[in-house]
Amino acid sequence: MTCYFDARWIGEHGIGRFAAELARRLPVVPLPLAGSPSDPADPFRLATALGGVSRQDCFFSPGYNGPVWSRVPYIVTVHDLNHVDCEGNSSVLKKLYYRFILKRVCHRARAIFTVSEFSKSRIVEWMGVQEQKVFNVGNGVSEIFSGDVRPHDPGYAYIFCVSNRRPHKNEEGVVQGFAAAALPATVKLVFTGKPTPAIEQVCREAGVQDRVVFAGRLTEEQLAEHYRGALMLLFPSFYEGFGLPIIEAFASGTPVITSNVTSMPEIAADAALLVDPQKPQEIAQAIERLHGDAGLRQTLVERGYERQKAYTWNAVAQRVEQAMRQVSML
């Protein structure tokens, strides 16, 4: 049996890293495919492409695309349901895709992979599939994130926020919490990515426009350096299917503030400070507490190092391979 793989997902984003790391570790073969795997029409193209594959073989997608019909057994990966659960992060087209195409794809799949118990429970609930069909294979942290990395040193102390200007990332709460925290004026807030007029307006209204920096697009090497050089990671998202920045910061030796909702308490456990993302004042208090308590920072760093050991890509690949054998696809 040959297990074909959708390598188009490989990239620098969360699904892209999941795809790249598994492709290096599993006995899979890239299936020649055109177009974008995130295109709503892709399940139809994929069905056509799989028409030329033997029924004795199989197909594994590391993302949320799968064929609308197929005689070939397949596995699809649904990392989260944020387009269903987060109104501000969706659209009519995405809602239609999830309800009428992705549901169909998942019901016909041999198995569904996801990355947390939170996401598993939401998939079972919303899609109406059997719990034993959904496998939590977890996520991993790349070896590039390490305490041995050269720290980013811009000449000022900074709090780091890995984000992307999407509403569920709670950037307004991040800025408001940062602005309300009693910190030295020299401490800055560094976001990944480029600014938008909306987030710039939030910064002006909070009076911290001169203390907020947008780092632009970072390579993995630069991202690792930014984690390593930060005072802390501030990640009070409203919704995450996993929350990869949490364990990347753990591996980098950087203390973390994150949310007490969705998957984040599951992933962080006792190795981070948890806050209500709806309350900027609570975010501010956590920032002040972590900034002013060296002992607490060290405790969280030590716990984070231990916690990230549970999230290696080798362990993820082993869980994936075990699940594929369980459903007779390896």
ChimeraX attribute file (.defattr): number of C-alpha atoms within 10 A of each C-alpha:
attribute: neighborCount
match mode: 1-to-1
recipient: residues
	/A:1	10
	/A:2	15
	/A:3	20
	/A:4	20
	/A:5	25
	/A:6	23
	/A:7	23
	/A:8	21
	/A:9	23
	/A:10	19
	/A:11	13
	/A:12	14
	/A:13	10
	/A:14	16
	/A:15	18
	/A:16	16
	/A:17	20
	/A:18	26
	/A:19	22
	/A:20	17
	/A:21	19
	/A:22	23
	/A:23	19
	/A:24	11
	/A:25	14
	/A:26	15
	/A:27	13
	/A:28	19
	/A:29	15
	/A:30	14
	/A:31	18
	/A:32	11
	/A:33	16
	/A:34	11
	/A:35	11
	/A:36	11
	/A:37	21
	/A:38	13
	/A:39	11
	/A:40	17
	/A:41	15
	/A:42	19
	/A:43	21
	/A:44	15
	/A:45	19
	/A:46	22
	/A:47	17
	/A:48	15
	/A:49	16
	/A:50	23
	/A:51	14
	/A:52	9
	/A:53	17
	/A:54	12
	/A:55	13
	/A:56	12
	/A:57	17
	/A:58	23
	/A:59	26
	/A:60	28
	/A:61	23
	/A:62	28
	/A:63	24
	/A:64	23
	/A:65	27
	/A:66	30
	/A:67	27
	/A:68	21
	/A:69	17
	/A:70	20
	/A:71	15
	/A:72	19
	/A:73	20
	/A:74	26
	/A:75	26
	/A:76	25
	/A:77	24
	/A:78	23
	/A:79	26
	/A:80	22
	/A:81	17
	/A:82	16
	/A:83	15
	/A:84	16
	/A:85	14
	/A:86	13
	/A:87	12
	/A:88	12
	/A:89	14
	/A:90	14
	/A:91	12
	/A:92	7
	/A:93	10
	/A:94	16
	/A:95	15
	/A:96	12
	/A:97	17
	/A:98	18
	/A:99	14
	/A:100	11
	/A:101	20
	/A:102	24
	/A:103	18
	/A:104	17
	/A:105	23
	/A:106	27
	/A:107	15
	/A:108	20
	/A:109	23
	/A:110	21
	/A:111	24
	/A:112	31
	/A:113	27
	/A:114	26
	/A:115	23
	/A:116	24
	/A:117	20
	/A:118	21
	/A:119	24
	/A:120	24
	/A:121	15
	/A:122	16
	/A:123	24
	/A:124	16
	/A:125	12
	/A:126	13
	/A:127	16
	/A:128	12
	/A:129	17
	/A:130	12
	/A:131	13
	/A:132	9
	/A:133	17
	/A:134	24
	/A:135	20
	/A:136	21
	/A:137	23
	/A:138	23
	/A:139	27
	/A:140	24
	/A:141	26
	/A:142	18
	/A:143	12
	/A:144	16
	/A:145	22
	/A:146	21
	/A:147	19
	/A:148	13
	/A:149	18
	/A:150	14
	/A:151	16
	/A:152	15
	/A:153	13
	/A:154	9
	/A:155	7
	/A:156	9
	/A:157	17
	/A:158	23
	/A:159	21
	/A:160	26
	/A:161	25
	/A:162	21
	/A:163	18
	/A:164	15
	/A:165	18
	/A:166	10
	/A:167	16
	/A:168	19
	/A:169	21
	/A:170	19
	/A:171	24
	/A:172	18
	/A:173	22
	/A:174	22
	/A:175	25
	/A:176	21
	/A:177	25
	/A:178	28
	/A:179	24
	/A:180	18
	/A:181	19
	/A:182	15
	/A:183	15
	/A:184	8
	/A:185	10
	/A:186	10
	/A:187	15
	/A:188	22
	/A:189	23
	/A:190	22
	/A:191	23
	/A:192	19
	/A:193	17
	/A:194	14
	/A:195	15
	/A:196	10
	/A:197	8
	/A:198	10
	/A:199	16
	/A:200	14
	/A:201	13
	/A:202	17
	/A:203	20
	/A:204	13
	/A:205	13
	/A:206	16
	/A:207	13
	/A:208	19
	/A:209	18
	/A:210	11
	/A:211	16
	/A:212	20
	/A:213	17
	/A:214	14
	/A:215	17
	/A:216	12
	/A:217	12
	/A:218	14
	/A:219	10
	/A:220	13
	/A:221	12
	/A:222	16
	/A:223	19
	/A:224	26
	/A:225	23
	/A:226	30
	/A:227	30
	/A:228	29
	/A:229	23
	/A:230	25
	/A:231	21
	/A:232	24
	/A:233	28
	/A:234	29
	/A:235	26
	/A:236	30
	/A:237	25
	/A:238	21
	/A:239	23
	/A:240	22
	/A:241	22
	/A:242	26
	/A:243	24
	/A:244	17
	/A:245	20
	/A:246	27
	/A:247	29
	/A:248	27
	/A:249	28
	/A:250	31
	/A:251	30
	/A:252	28
	/A:253	27
	/A:254	29
	/A:255	31
	/A:256	29
	/A:257	22
	/A:258	25
	/A:259	25
	/A:260	20
	/A:261	18
	/A:262	20
	/A:263	20
	/A:264	26
	/A:265	20
	/A:266	15
	/A:267	25
	/A:268	25
	/A:269	14
	/A:270	13
	/A:271	24
	/A:272	26
	/A:273	22
	/A:274	22
	/A:275	23
	/A:276	16
	/A:277	23
	/A:278	14
	/A:279	14
	/A:280	23
	/A:281	19
	/A:282	18
	/A:283	30
	/A:284	22
	/A:285	17
	/A:286	22
	/A:287	25
	/A:288	17
	/A:289	16
	/A:290	20
	/A:291	18
	/A:292	13
	/A:293	10
	/A:294	11
	/A:295	10
	/A:296	16
	/A:297	21
	/A:298	15
	/A:299	13
	/A:300	24
	/A:301	23
	/A:302	17
	/A:303	19
	/A:304	27
	/A:305	22
	/A:306	14
	/A:307	19
	/A:308	21
	/A:309	14
	/A:310	16
	/A:311	20
	/A:312	16
	/A:313	21
	/A:314	15
	/A:315	16
	/A:316	23
	/A:317	22
	/A:318	15
	/A:319	16
	/A:320	19
	/A:321	18
	/A:322	15
	/A:323	21
	/A:324	20
	/A:325	11
	/A:326	11
	/A:327	13
	/A:328	11
	/A:329	22
	/A:330	16
